[in-house]
Amino acid sequence: MADLPIAAVVRIAKQSGAERVGSDAAAALVAKAEDYIAELVKEANKLAMHAGRKTIKEEDVILAAKSM
């Protein structure tokens, strides 16, 4: 699995109100974000395939996120 950049995740955490983010917390956030994205893609892919498409569209992602 390709790793998300830790700096990007820390930046998102700070924009969401965190004053400081420890390195262990940043690593945990990256791992959880990657897990969530992987599950979201699996669900969106199921929706795209059900619609007879190979390409995941925005609507698939939105519907998949609602069902999670």
N, CA, C and O atoms as a Maestro MAE file, in Angstrom:
{
 s_m_m2io_version
 :::
 2.0.0
}

f_m_ct {
 s_m_title
 :::
 protein
 m_atom[272] {
  # First column is atom index #
  i_m_mmod_type
  r_m_x_coord
  r_m_y_coord
  r_m_z_coord
  i_m_residue_number
  s_m_chain_name
  s_m_pdb_residue_name
  s_m_pdb_atom_name
  i_m_atomic_number
  :::
  1 25 0.847 -1.173 0.000 1 A "MET " " N  " 7
  2 3 0.000 0.000 0.000 1 A "MET " " CA " 6
  3 2 0.896 1.241 0.000 1 A "MET " " C  " 6
  4 15 1.854 1.319 0.770 1 A "MET " " O  " 8
  5 25 0.590 2.189 -0.846 2 A "ALA " " N  " 7
  6 3 1.359 3.435 -0.908 2 A "ALA " " CA " 6
  7 2 1.021 4.274 0.311 2 A "ALA " " C  " 6
  8 15 -0.145 4.464 0.657 2 A "ALA " " O  " 8
  9 25 2.061 4.767 0.947 3 A "ASP " " N  " 7
  10 3 1.860 5.550 2.166 3 A "ASP " " CA " 6
  11 2 1.447 6.977 1.852 3 A "ASP " " C  " 6
  12 15 1.993 7.620 0.956 3 A "ASP " " O  " 8
  13 25 0.475 7.454 2.610 4 A "LEU " " N  " 7
  14 3 0.118 8.861 2.550 4 A "LEU " " CA " 6
  15 2 1.249 9.661 3.198 4 A "LEU " " C  " 6
  16 15 1.869 9.183 4.148 4 A "LEU " " O  " 8
  17 25 1.522 10.844 2.712 5 A "PRO " " N  " 7
  18 3 2.564 11.658 3.346 5 A "PRO " " CA " 6
  19 2 2.134 12.068 4.756 5 A "PRO " " C  " 6
  20 15 1.040 12.597 4.954 5 A "PRO " " O  " 8
  21 25 3.000 11.820 5.720 6 A "ILE " " N  " 7
  22 3 2.697 12.166 7.108 6 A "ILE " " CA " 6
  23 2 2.470 13.664 7.246 6 A "ILE " " C  " 6
  24 15 1.577 14.091 7.978 6 A "ILE " " O  " 8
  25 25 3.269 14.462 6.551 7 A "ALA " " N  " 7
  26 3 3.136 15.914 6.648 7 A "ALA " " CA " 6
  27 2 1.754 16.385 6.211 7 A "ALA " " C  " 6
  28 15 1.198 17.310 6.804 7 A "ALA " " O  " 8
  29 25 1.202 15.764 5.191 8 A "ALA " " N  " 7
  30 3 -0.129 16.147 4.715 8 A "ALA " " CA " 6
  31 2 -1.181 15.813 5.765 8 A "ALA " " C  " 6
  32 15 -2.102 16.597 5.994 8 A "ALA " " O  " 8
  33 25 -1.050 14.663 6.398 9 A "VAL " " N  " 7
  34 3 -2.006 14.256 7.423 9 A "VAL " " CA " 6
  35 2 -1.901 15.179 8.638 9 A "VAL " " C  " 6
  36 15 -2.920 15.550 9.221 9 A "VAL " " O  " 8
  37 25 -0.693 15.548 9.017 10 A "VAL " " N  " 7
  38 3 -0.493 16.481 10.136 10 A "VAL " " CA " 6
  39 2 -1.106 17.833 9.788 10 A "VAL " " C  " 6
  40 15 -1.730 18.465 10.640 10 A "VAL " " O  " 8
  41 25 -0.937 18.278 8.563 11 A "ARG " " N  " 7
  42 3 -1.506 19.560 8.131 11 A "ARG " " CA " 6
  43 2 -3.036 19.516 8.221 11 A "ARG " " C  " 6
  44 15 -3.656 20.480 8.670 11 A "ARG " " O  " 8
  45 25 -3.640 18.418 7.802 12 A "ILE " " N  " 7
  46 3 -5.095 18.274 7.898 12 A "ILE " " CA " 6
  47 2 -5.528 18.299 9.362 12 A "ILE " " C  " 6
  48 15 -6.525 18.936 9.704 12 A "ILE " " O  " 8
  49 25 -4.788 17.611 10.222 13 A "ALA " " N  " 7
  50 3 -5.117 17.593 11.651 13 A "ALA " " CA " 6
  51 2 -5.044 19.004 12.236 13 A "ALA " " C  " 6
  52 15 -5.904 19.393 13.027 13 A "ALA " " O  " 8
  53 25 -4.037 19.757 11.857 14 A "LYS " " N  " 7
  54 3 -3.902 21.125 12.368 14 A "LYS " " CA " 6
  55 2 -5.010 22.026 11.837 14 A "LYS " " C  " 6
  56 15 -5.518 22.881 12.563 14 A "LYS " " O  " 8
  57 25 -5.383 21.841 10.582 15 A "GLN " " N  " 7
  58 3 -6.485 22.628 10.016 15 A "GLN " " CA " 6
  59 2 -7.817 22.272 10.676 15 A "GLN " " C  " 6
  60 15 -8.767 23.054 10.644 15 A "GLN " " O  " 8
  61 25 -7.872 21.085 11.270 16 A "SER " " N  " 7
  62 3 -9.089 20.636 11.937 16 A "SER " " CA " 6
  63 2 -9.097 20.987 13.416 16 A "SER " " C  " 6
  64 15 -10.006 20.588 14.145 16 A "SER " " O  " 8
  65 25 -8.089 21.733 13.865 17 A "GLY " " N  " 7
  66 3 -8.098 22.228 15.233 17 A "GLY " " CA " 6
  67 2 -7.008 21.701 16.147 17 A "GLY " " C  " 6
  68 15 -6.860 22.197 17.264 17 A "GLY " " O  " 8
  69 25 -6.245 20.718 15.714 18 A "ALA " " N  " 7
  70 3 -5.172 20.199 16.566 18 A "ALA " " CA " 6
  71 2 -4.042 21.214 16.627 18 A "ALA " " C  " 6
  72 15 -3.591 21.716 15.597 18 A "ALA " " O  " 8
  73 25 -3.585 21.513 17.843 19 A "GLU " " N  " 7
  74 3 -2.482 22.455 17.988 19 A "GLU " " CA " 6
  75 2 -1.146 21.786 17.670 19 A "GLU " " C  " 6
  76 15 -0.290 22.352 16.990 19 A "GLU " " O  " 8
  77 25 -0.995 20.566 18.183 20 A "ARG " " N  " 7
  78 3 0.229 19.802 17.922 20 A "ARG " " CA " 6
  79 2 -0.166 18.348 17.698 20 A "ARG " " C  " 6
  80 15 -1.172 17.881 18.231 20 A "ARG " " O  " 8
  81 25 0.637 17.634 16.903 21 A "VAL " " N  " 7
  82 3 0.386 16.219 16.621 21 A "VAL " " CA " 6
  83 2 1.701 15.471 16.820 21 A "VAL " " C  " 6
  84 15 2.698 15.756 16.156 21 A "VAL " " O  " 8
  85 25 1.690 14.518 17.737 22 A "GLY " " N  " 7
  86 3 2.880 13.718 17.987 22 A "GLY " " CA " 6
  87 2 3.161 12.773 16.835 22 A "GLY " " C  " 6
  88 15 2.266 12.445 16.056 22 A "GLY " " O  " 8
  89 25 4.405 12.336 16.728 23 A "SER " " N  " 7
  90 3 4.786 11.472 15.613 23 A "SER " " CA " 6
  91 2 4.051 10.137 15.649 23 A "SER " " C  " 6
  92 15 3.687 9.601 14.603 23 A "SER " " O  " 8
  93 25 3.829 9.596 16.850 24 A "ASP " " N  " 7
  94 3 3.088 8.338 16.945 24 A "ASP " " CA " 6
  95 2 1.623 8.533 16.560 24 A "ASP " " C  " 6
  96 15 1.021 7.659 15.937 24 A "ASP " " O  " 8
  97 25 1.054 9.673 16.929 25 A "ALA " " N  " 7
  98 3 -0.327 9.976 16.547 25 A "ALA " " CA " 6
  99 2 -0.428 10.187 15.039 25 A "ALA " " C  " 6
  100 15 -1.395 9.750 14.415 25 A "ALA " " O  " 8
  101 25 0.559 10.852 14.453 26 A "ALA " " N  " 7
  102 3 0.561 11.085 13.008 26 A "ALA " " CA " 6
  103 2 0.624 9.759 12.265 26 A "ALA " " C  " 6
  104 15 -0.081 9.570 11.273 26 A "ALA " " O  " 8
  105 25 1.455 8.844 12.734 27 A "ALA " " N  " 7
  106 3 1.561 7.530 12.097 27 A "ALA " " CA " 6
  107 2 0.238 6.761 12.220 27 A "ALA " " C  " 6
  108 15 -0.176 6.082 11.280 27 A "ALA " " O  " 8
  109 25 -0.422 6.870 13.382 28 A "ALA " " N  " 7
  110 3 -1.702 6.203 13.575 28 A "ALA " " CA " 6
  111 2 -2.770 6.808 12.660 28 A "ALA " " C  " 6
  112 15 -3.587 6.083 12.092 28 A "ALA " " O  " 8
  113 25 -2.763 8.133 12.519 29 A "LEU " " N  " 7
  114 3 -3.712 8.795 11.621 29 A "LEU " " CA " 6
  115 2 -3.511 8.341 10.181 29 A "LEU " " C  " 6
  116 15 -4.482 8.091 9.466 29 A "LEU " " O  " 8
  117 25 -2.259 8.235 9.754 30 A "VAL " " N  " 7
  118 3 -1.957 7.788 8.391 30 A "VAL " " CA " 6
  119 2 -2.481 6.370 8.181 30 A "VAL " " C  " 6
  120 15 -3.111 6.082 7.163 30 A "VAL " " O  " 8
  121 25 -2.224 5.494 9.134 31 A "ALA " " N  " 7
  122 3 -2.664 4.104 9.005 31 A "ALA " " CA " 6
  123 2 -4.188 4.013 8.929 31 A "ALA " " C  " 6
  124 15 -4.727 3.290 8.091 31 A "ALA " " O  " 8
  125 25 -4.882 4.747 9.806 32 A "LYS " " N  " 7
  126 3 -6.344 4.720 9.799 32 A "LYS " " CA " 6
  127 2 -6.908 5.335 8.521 32 A "LYS " " C  " 6
  128 15 -7.889 4.834 7.971 32 A "LYS " " O  " 8
  129 25 -6.297 6.414 8.049 33 A "ALA " " N  " 7
  130 3 -6.754 7.055 6.808 33 A "ALA " " CA " 6
  131 2 -6.586 6.106 5.632 33 A "ALA " " C  " 6
  132 15 -7.472 6.010 4.783 33 A "ALA " " O  " 8
  133 25 -5.463 5.406 5.572 34 A "GLU " " N  " 7
  134 3 -5.228 4.458 4.486 34 A "GLU " " CA " 6
  135 2 -6.244 3.320 4.531 34 A "GLU " " C  " 6
  136 15 -6.754 2.896 3.494 34 A "GLU " " O  " 8
  137 25 -6.538 2.826 5.739 35 A "ASP " " N  " 7
  138 3 -7.538 1.758 5.879 35 A "ASP " " CA " 6
  139 2 -8.909 2.240 5.411 35 A "ASP " " C  " 6
  140 15 -9.620 1.532 4.698 35 A "ASP " " O  " 8
  141 25 -9.268 3.458 5.825 36 A "TYR " " N  " 7
  142 3 -10.574 4.009 5.445 36 A "TYR " " CA " 6
  143 2 -10.668 4.188 3.935 36 A "TYR " " C  " 6
  144 15 -11.678 3.833 3.327 36 A "TYR " " O  " 8
  145 25 -9.627 4.735 3.333 37 A "ILE " " N  " 7
  146 3 -9.626 4.964 1.883 37 A "ILE " " CA " 6
  147 2 -9.718 3.638 1.137 37 A "ILE " " C  " 6
  148 15 -10.441 3.535 0.146 37 A "ILE " " O  " 8
  149 25 -8.995 2.625 1.604 38 A "ALA " " N  " 7
  150 3 -9.034 1.317 0.952 38 A "ALA " " CA " 6
  151 2 -10.445 0.736 0.998 38 A "ALA " " C  " 6
  152 15 -10.932 0.217 -0.006 38 A "ALA " " O  " 8
  153 25 -11.101 0.818 2.144 39 A "GLU " " N  " 7
  154 3 -12.468 0.302 2.261 39 A "GLU " " CA " 6
  155 2 -13.437 1.129 1.422 39 A "GLU " " C  " 6
  156 15 -14.352 0.578 0.809 39 A "GLU " " O  " 8
  157 25 -13.245 2.432 1.391 40 A "LEU " " N  " 7
  158 3 -14.101 3.304 0.582 40 A "LEU " " CA " 6
  159 2 -13.978 2.966 -0.899 40 A "LEU " " C  " 6
  160 15 -14.980 2.932 -1.614 40 A "LEU " " O  " 8
  161 25 -12.767 2.717 -1.360 41 A "VAL " " N  " 7
  162 3 -12.542 2.366 -2.766 41 A "VAL " " CA " 6
  163 2 -13.176 1.017 -3.093 41 A "VAL " " C  " 6
  164 15 -13.773 0.856 -4.158 41 A "VAL " " O  " 8
  165 25 -13.053 0.054 -2.195 42 A "LYS " " N  " 7
  166 3 -13.672 -1.253 -2.431 42 A "LYS " " CA " 6
  167 2 -15.179 -1.120 -2.605 42 A "LYS " " C  " 6
  168 15 -15.763 -1.714 -3.511 42 A "LYS " " O  " 8
  169 25 -15.805 -0.334 -1.728 43 A "GLU " " N  " 7
  170 3 -17.252 -0.148 -1.804 43 A "GLU " " CA " 6
  171 2 -17.639 0.634 -3.053 43 A "GLU " " C  " 6
  172 15 -18.615 0.291 -3.721 43 A "GLU " " O  " 8
  173 25 -16.883 1.683 -3.375 44 A "ALA " " N  " 7
  174 3 -17.164 2.478 -4.577 44 A "ALA " " CA " 6
  175 2 -16.979 1.629 -5.837 44 A "ALA " " C  " 6
  176 15 -17.724 1.777 -6.806 44 A "ALA " " O  " 8
  177 25 -16.000 0.755 -5.818 45 A "ASN " " N  " 7
  178 3 -15.773 -0.127 -6.967 45 A "ASN " " CA " 6
  179 2 -16.946 -1.079 -7.158 45 A "ASN " " C  " 6
  180 15 -17.350 -1.342 -8.291 45 A "ASN " " O  " 8
  181 25 -17.496 -1.597 -6.066 46 A "LYS " " N  " 7
  182 3 -18.674 -2.466 -6.165 46 A "LYS " " CA " 6
  183 2 -19.830 -1.716 -6.822 46 A "LYS " " C  " 6
  184 15 -20.536 -2.266 -7.667 46 A "LYS " " O  " 8
  185 25 -20.015 -0.464 -6.431 47 A "LEU " " N  " 7
  186 3 -21.098 0.334 -6.993 47 A "LEU " " CA " 6
  187 2 -20.876 0.604 -8.478 47 A "LEU " " C  " 6
  188 15 -21.816 0.542 -9.271 47 A "LEU " " O  " 8
  189 25 -19.637 0.902 -8.851 48 A "ALA " " N  " 7
  190 3 -19.327 1.150 -10.261 48 A "ALA " " CA " 6
  191 2 -19.560 -0.116 -11.087 48 A "ALA " " C  " 6
  192 15 -20.138 -0.053 -12.172 48 A "ALA " " O  " 8
  193 25 -19.115 -1.256 -10.577 49 A "MET " " N  " 7
  194 3 -19.295 -2.510 -11.302 49 A "MET " " CA " 6
  195 2 -20.783 -2.854 -11.424 49 A "MET " " C  " 6
  196 15 -21.222 -3.355 -12.459 49 A "MET " " O  " 8
  197 25 -21.550 -2.585 -10.375 50 A "HIS " " N  " 7
  198 3 -22.993 -2.838 -10.415 50 A "HIS " " CA " 6
  199 2 -23.660 -1.980 -11.499 50 A "HIS " " C  " 6
  200 15 -24.639 -2.395 -12.119 50 A "HIS " " O  " 8
  201 25 -23.119 -0.790 -11.714 51 A "ALA " " N  " 7
  202 3 -23.657 0.106 -12.739 51 A "ALA " " CA " 6
  203 2 -23.101 -0.223 -14.123 51 A "ALA " " C  " 6
  204 15 -23.421 0.460 -15.096 51 A "ALA " " O  " 8
  205 25 -22.273 -1.262 -14.219 52 A "GLY " " N  " 7
  206 3 -21.722 -1.677 -15.503 52 A "GLY " " CA " 6
  207 2 -20.532 -0.858 -15.953 52 A "GLY " " C  " 6
  208 15 -20.237 -0.787 -17.146 52 A "GLY " " O  " 8
  209 25 -19.845 -0.239 -15.003 53 A "ARG " " N  " 7
  210 3 -18.679 0.578 -15.337 53 A "ARG " " CA " 6
  211 2 -17.424 0.024 -14.681 53 A "ARG " " C  " 6
  212 15 -17.488 -0.631 -13.641 53 A "ARG " " O  " 8
  213 25 -16.290 0.297 -15.299 54 A "LYS " " N  " 7
  214 3 -15.001 -0.034 -14.702 54 A "LYS " " CA " 6
  215 2 -14.415 1.174 -13.982 54 A "LYS " " C  " 6
  216 15 -13.525 1.042 -13.142 54 A "LYS " " O  " 8
  217 25 -14.925 2.346 -14.323 55 A "THR " " N  " 7
  218 3 -14.404 3.586 -13.762 55 A "THR " " CA " 6
  219 2 -15.230 4.005 -12.549 55 A "THR " " C  " 6
  220 15 -16.457 4.063 -12.617 55 A "THR " " O  " 8
  221 25 -14.558 4.294 -11.449 56 A "ILE " " N  " 7
  222 3 -15.222 4.813 -10.253 56 A "ILE " " CA " 6
  223 2 -15.467 6.299 -10.475 56 A "ILE " " C  " 6
  224 15 -14.553 7.052 -10.815 56 A "ILE " " O  " 8
  225 25 -16.718 6.708 -10.277 57 A "LYS " " N  " 7
  226 3 -17.085 8.110 -10.434 57 A "LYS " " CA " 6
  227 2 -17.351 8.731 -9.069 57 A "LYS " " C  " 6
  228 15 -17.461 8.035 -8.060 57 A "LYS " " O  " 8
  229 25 -17.451 10.047 -9.063 58 A "GLU " " N  " 7
  230 3 -17.708 10.776 -7.819 58 A "GLU " " CA " 6
  231 2 -18.955 10.253 -7.118 58 A "GLU " " C  " 6
  232 15 -18.970 10.103 -5.896 58 A "GLU " " O  " 8
  233 25 -19.990 9.979 -7.886 59 A "GLU " " N  " 7
  234 3 -21.246 9.499 -7.298 59 A "GLU " " CA " 6
  235 2 -21.057 8.175 -6.574 59 A "GLU " " C  " 6
  236 15 -21.716 7.922 -5.565 59 A "GLU " " O  " 8
  237 25 -20.164 7.326 -7.077 60 A "ASP " " N  " 7
  238 3 -19.874 6.055 -6.411 60 A "ASP " " CA " 6
  239 2 -19.211 6.294 -5.060 60 A "ASP " " C  " 6
  240 15 -19.543 5.645 -4.068 60 A "ASP " " O  " 8
  241 25 -18.280 7.222 -5.037 61 A "VAL " " N  " 7
  242 3 -17.564 7.535 -3.795 61 A "VAL " " CA " 6
  243 2 -18.534 8.122 -2.772 61 A "VAL " " C  " 6
  244 15 -18.494 7.757 -1.597 61 A "VAL " " O  " 8
  245 25 -19.399 9.025 -3.214 62 A "ILE " " N  " 7
  246 3 -20.353 9.655 -2.296 62 A "ILE " " CA " 6
  247 2 -21.318 8.614 -1.729 62 A "ILE " " C  " 6
  248 15 -21.581 8.608 -0.527 62 A "ILE " " O  " 8
  249 25 -21.842 7.740 -2.576 63 A "LEU " " N  " 7
  250 3 -22.743 6.696 -2.106 63 A "LEU " " CA " 6
  251 2 -22.031 5.709 -1.179 63 A "LEU " " C  " 6
  252 15 -22.596 5.257 -0.182 63 A "LEU " " O  " 8
  253 25 -20.789 5.383 -1.522 64 A "ALA " " N  " 7
  254 3 -20.022 4.452 -0.683 64 A "ALA " " CA " 6
  255 2 -19.761 5.052 0.691 64 A "ALA " " C  " 6
  256 15 -19.834 4.356 1.703 64 A "ALA " " O  " 8
  257 25 -19.456 6.343 0.723 65 A "ALA " " N  " 7
  258 3 -19.184 7.008 2.009 65 A "ALA " " CA " 6
  259 2 -20.450 7.037 2.872 65 A "ALA " " C  " 6
  260 15 -20.372 6.907 4.093 65 A "ALA " " O  " 8
  261 25 -21.605 7.206 2.244 66 A "LYS " " N  " 7
  262 3 -22.860 7.228 3.000 66 A "LYS " " CA " 6
  263 2 -23.171 5.874 3.600 66 A "LYS " " C  " 6
  264 15 -23.764 5.793 4.675 66 A "LYS " " O  " 8
  265 25 -22.781 4.814 2.921 67 A "SER " " N  " 7
  266 3 -23.093 3.470 3.398 67 A "SER " " CA " 6
  267 2 -22.098 2.960 4.440 67 A "SER " " C  " 6
  268 15 -22.320 1.917 5.056 67 A "SER " " O  " 8
  269 25 -21.026 3.682 4.632 68 A "MET " " N  " 7
  270 3 -20.008 3.229 5.614 68 A "MET " " CA " 6
  271 2 -20.281 3.785 6.986 68 A "MET " " C  " 6
  272 15 -19.532 3.509 7.923 68 A "MET " " O  " 8
  :::
 }
 m_bond[271] {
  # First column is bond index #
  i_m_from
  i_m_to
  i_m_order
  :::
  1 1 2 1
  2 2 3 1
  3 3 4 2
  4 3 5 1
  5 5 6 1
  6 6 7 1
  7 7 8 2
  8 7 9 1
  9 9 10 1
  10 10 11 1
  11 11 12 2
  12 11 13 1
  13 13 14 1
  14 14 15 1
  15 15 16 2
  16 15 17 1
  17 17 18 1
  18 18 19 1
  19 19 20 2
  20 19 21 1
  21 21 22 1
  22 22 23 1
  23 23 24 2
  24 23 25 1
  25 25 26 1
  26 26 27 1
  27 27 28 2
  28 27 29 1
  29 29 30 1
  30 30 31 1
  31 31 32 2
  32 31 33 1
  33 33 34 1
  34 34 35 1
  35 35 36 2
  36 35 37 1
  37 37 38 1
  38 38 39 1
  39 39 40 2
  40 39 41 1
  41 41 42 1
  42 42 43 1
  43 43 44 2
  44 43 45 1
  45 45 46 1
  46 46 47 1
  47 47 48 2
  48 47 49 1
  49 49 50 1
  50 50 51 1
  51 51 52 2
  52 51 53 1
  53 53 54 1
  54 54 55 1
  55 55 56 2
  56 55 57 1
  57 57 58 1
  58 58 59 1
  59 59 60 2
  60 59 61 1
  61 61 62 1
  62 62 63 1
  63 63 64 2
  64 63 65 1
  65 65 66 1
  66 66 67 1
  67 67 68 2
  68 67 69 1
  69 69 70 1
  70 70 71 1
  71 71 72 2
  72 71 73 1
  73 73 74 1
  74 74 75 1
  75 75 76 2
  76 75 77 1
  77 77 78 1
  78 78 79 1
  79 79 80 2
  80 79 81 1
  81 81 82 1
  82 82 83 1
  83 83 84 2
  84 83 85 1
  85 85 86 1
  86 86 87 1
  87 87 88 2
  88 87 89 1
  89 89 90 1
  90 90 91 1
  91 91 92 2
  92 91 93 1
  93 93 94 1
  94 94 95 1
  95 95 96 2
  96 95 97 1
  97 97 98 1
  98 98 99 1
  99 99 100 2
  100 99 101 1
  101 101 102 1
  102 102 103 1
  103 103 104 2
  104 103 105 1
  105 105 106 1
  106 106 107 1
  107 107 108 2
  108 107 109 1
  109 109 110 1
  110 110 111 1
  111 111 112 2
  112 111 113 1
  113 113 114 1
  114 114 115 1
  115 115 116 2
  116 115 117 1
  117 117 118 1
  118 118 119 1
  119 119 120 2
  120 119 121 1
  121 121 122 1
  122 122 123 1
  123 123 124 2
  124 123 125 1
  125 125 126 1
  126 126 127 1
  127 127 128 2
  128 127 129 1
  129 129 130 1
  130 130 131 1
  131 131 132 2
  132 131 133 1
  133 133 134 1
  134 134 135 1
  135 135 136 2
  136 135 137 1
  137 137 138 1
  138 138 139 1
  139 139 140 2
  140 139 141 1
  141 141 142 1
  142 142 143 1
  143 143 144 2
  144 143 145 1
  145 145 146 1
  146 146 147 1
  147 147 148 2
  148 147 149 1
  149 149 150 1
  150 150 151 1
  151 151 152 2
  152 151 153 1
  153 153 154 1
  154 154 155 1
  155 155 156 2
  156 155 157 1
  157 157 158 1
  158 158 159 1
  159 159 160 2
  160 159 161 1
  161 161 162 1
  162 162 163 1
  163 163 164 2
  164 163 165 1
  165 165 166 1
  166 166 167 1
  167 167 168 2
  168 167 169 1
  169 169 170 1
  170 170 171 1
  171 171 172 2
  172 171 173 1
  173 173 174 1
  174 174 175 1
  175 175 176 2
  176 175 177 1
  177 177 178 1
  178 178 179 1
  179 179 180 2
  180 179 181 1
  181 181 182 1
  182 182 183 1
  183 183 184 2
  184 183 185 1
  185 185 186 1
  186 186 187 1
  187 187 188 2
  188 187 189 1
  189 189 190 1
  190 190 191 1
  191 191 192 2
  192 191 193 1
  193 193 194 1
  194 194 195 1
  195 195 196 2
  196 195 197 1
  197 197 198 1
  198 198 199 1
  199 199 200 2
  200 199 201 1
  201 201 202 1
  202 202 203 1
  203 203 204 2
  204 203 205 1
  205 205 206 1
  206 206 207 1
  207 207 208 2
  208 207 209 1
  209 209 210 1
  210 210 211 1
  211 211 212 2
  212 211 213 1
  213 213 214 1
  214 214 215 1
  215 215 216 2
  216 215 217 1
  217 217 218 1
  218 218 219 1
  219 219 220 2
  220 219 221 1
  221 221 222 1
  222 222 223 1
  223 223 224 2
  224 223 225 1
  225 225 226 1
  226 226 227 1
  227 227 228 2
  228 227 229 1
  229 229 230 1
  230 230 231 1
  231 231 232 2
  232 231 233 1
  233 233 234 1
  234 234 235 1
  235 235 236 2
  236 235 237 1
  237 237 238 1
  238 238 239 1
  239 239 240 2
  240 239 241 1
  241 241 242 1
  242 242 243 1
  243 243 244 2
  244 243 245 1
  245 245 246 1
  246 246 247 1
  247 247 248 2
  248 247 249 1
  249 249 250 1
  250 250 251 1
  251 251 252 2
  252 251 253 1
  253 253 254 1
  254 254 255 1
  255 255 256 2
  256 255 257 1
  257 257 258 1
  258 258 259 1
  259 259 260 2
  260 259 261 1
  261 261 262 1
  262 262 263 1
  263 263 264 2
  264 263 265 1
  265 265 266 1
  266 266 267 1
  267 267 268 2
  268 267 269 1
  269 269 270 1
  270 270 271 1
  271 271 272 2
  :::
 }
}
